Amino acid sequence: MSTQNGALLEVQAVTKSFEGLRAVNECSLQVRKGTITGLIGPNGAGKTTLFNIVTGFLKPSSGRILFAGGRIDGLPPHRVFDRGIVRTFQIPRELKQMTVLENLMLVPAGQSGEKLWNPWLLPFRVRRQEREIRDKALDVLEFVNLWHLRHEYASTLSSGQKKLLELARTLMCDPQLILLDEPGAGVNPTLMKSLALLVERLRDDSGITFFLIEHDMDLVARLCNPVIVMSSGDKIAEGTPEEVVHDERVLEAYLGGQYR
């Protein structure tokens, strides 16, 4: 469920300091259910730090984070994951020496075969669950156009294919909210178009909400509404792509005045 104002994720006056350096400064924002919300800003603006706080990799120094109406600030990453929030990383973190298919099959939590005695005591349950996970993984790989690479080692994929693999891994746990950290970085235009189409399909057909960091303004303009802008740890603007591109604060802080 979402909160009364339609927000699935609410960041309320969140601050994060590192030995006196304030990376996020009393930041407040919302991600509404069913949107593809963009987060832009110059390097060092605090965007990835904020993602790390939302997903439990960092604890906020102060402030609150609500997801579907419940507090998640301070929860460890696996507890945030269990709530239905997953993320990708700017630099893909694939398991290089495992196949593409195996990368996906490892994602679902609580698999029966992980318990020491189950393969001996409950072999039929273990095999049945493994078949179900494998079938789902193959369906996901077909959806992201990686089915033909299912038996290849993940290390052999191109940068763009690794981004698709990261997205595929998030889909193995039926998320409510996916945080994408620079999905366009290092991706060629053809795969970028495929990635953008997949994100839109997942939003429209599966009701998944997206919150993404991106520097490619063409991709932001295509996918995102609204767009939130951060600079030096502060949220400085929010609106449609058209609105933020013409906002004087954004021109000064993010675009450096180059479009004036």
CORGI-V698526 format. One record per residue. N is the residue number from 1. NEAR is the number of other ideal C-beta (glycine too) atoms within 10 Angstrom. D_FIRST is the distance of its C-alpha to the first C-alpha in whole Angstrom. Layout:
N,NEAR,D_FIRST / N,NEAR,D_FIRST
//
This chain:
1,9,0 / 2,20,4 / 3,17,7 / 4,7,9 / 5,8,11 / 6,12,9 / 7,19,9 / 8,24,7 / 9,24,10 / 10,21,13 / 11,23,16 / 12,17,18 / 13,12,22 / 14,25,22 / 15,16,26 / 16,22,28 / 17,14,31 / 18,10,34 / 19,4,37 / 20,5,37 / 21,8,36 / 22,15,32 / 23,22,30 / 24,27,27 / 25,17,28 / 26,14,26 / 27,23,23 / 28,12,20 / 29,19,18 / 30,20,15 / 31,25,13 / 32,16,11 / 33,17,9 / 34,14,12 / 35,18,14 / 36,24,17 / 37,23,18 / 38,25,21 / 39,27,23 / 40,26,27 / 41,24,30 / 42,15,33 / 43,7,33 / 44,13,33 / 45,24,30 / 46,23,28 / 47,26,25 / 48,19,26 / 49,21,26 / 50,29,22 / 51,22,21 / 52,19,23 / 53,26,21 / 54,24,18 / 55,21,18 / 56,21,20 / 57,14,24 / 58,19,25 / 59,12,24 / 60,22,24 / 61,14,27 / 62,13,25 / 63,17,22 / 64,15,18 / 65,22,15 / 66,18,12 / 67,23,9 / 68,18,5 / 69,12,7 / 70,11,10 / 71,12,13 / 72,19,14 / 73,19,18 / 74,14,21 / 75,19,19 / 76,12,21 / 77,15,20 / 78,9,20 / 79,12,17 / 80,22,15 / 81,18,16 / 82,13,15 / 83,16,11 / 84,17,11 / 85,27,13 / 86,25,17 / 87,23,20 / 88,23,23 / 89,14,26 / 90,15,29 / 91,12,31 / 92,20,30 / 93,12,30 / 94,18,31 / 95,15,33 / 96,13,36 / 97,9,39 / 98,15,36 / 99,16,36 / 100,27,33 / 101,20,32 / 102,16,32 / 103,25,30 / 104,26,27 / 105,17,28 / 106,16,28 / 107,19,24 / 108,15,22 / 109,11,22 / 110,8,24 / 111,15,26 / 112,16,29 / 113,15,32 / 114,11,31 / 115,12,32 / 116,8,36 / 117,7,37 / 118,15,35 / 119,14,37 / 120,8,40 / 121,11,39 / 122,15,36 / 123,12,37 / 124,7,36 / 125,13,32 / 126,18,32 / 127,13,34 / 128,12,31 / 129,17,28 / 130,14,30 / 131,10,31 / 132,11,27 / 133,18,26 / 134,15,29 / 135,10,29 / 136,17,25 / 137,25,27 / 138,15,29 / 139,12,27 / 140,20,25 / 141,22,28 / 142,13,29 / 143,16,26 / 144,21,27 / 145,16,31 / 146,21,32 / 147,15,33 / 148,10,37 / 149,19,36 / 150,17,35 / 151,9,38 / 152,14,39 / 153,16,38 / 154,21,35 / 155,11,38 / 156,12,40 / 157,20,37 / 158,13,37 / 159,13,35 / 160,21,33 / 161,21,33 / 162,23,32 / 163,28,29 / 164,25,28 / 165,22,28 / 166,23,26 / 167,22,23 / 168,22,24 / 169,23,23 / 170,21,20 / 171,23,19 / 172,19,21 / 173,14,17 / 174,12,15 / 175,20,13 / 176,19,10 / 177,24,12 / 178,24,16 / 179,25,18 / 180,27,21 / 181,21,24 / 182,20,27 / 183,27,27 / 184,22,30 / 185,16,32 / 186,16,35 / 187,23,34 / 188,11,36 / 189,10,36 / 190,9,36 / 191,18,33 / 192,19,31 / 193,13,31 / 194,17,30 / 195,22,27 / 196,18,26 / 197,12,26 / 198,18,24 / 199,22,21 / 200,14,21 / 201,12,21 / 202,21,18 / 203,17,16 / 204,10,17 / 205,8,18 / 206,11,15 / 207,10,12 / 208,22,12 / 209,23,12 / 210,22,15 / 211,25,17 / 212,25,21 / 213,24,24 / 214,21,27 / 215,15,30 / 216,16,31 / 217,18,31 / 218,13,32 / 219,21,29 / 220,22,26 / 221,16,28 / 222,16,27 / 223,25,24 / 224,24,22 / 225,16,21 / 226,19,20 / 227,26,23 / 228,24,23 / 229,25,26 / 230,26,27 / 231,21,31 / 232,15,32 / 233,23,29 / 234,17,28 / 235,21,26 / 236,18,28 / 237,20,27 / 238,17,24 / 239,16,24 / 240,12,25 / 241,19,27 / 242,11,30 / 243,14,29 / 244,26,29 / 245,19,32 / 246,13,34 / 247,19,33 / 248,10,36 / 249,13,34 / 250,21,33 / 251,16,36 / 252,13,38 / 253,20,35 / 254,22,34 / 255,18,36 / 256,10,39 / 257,10,41 / 258,6,42 / 259,10,40 / 260,9,42
//
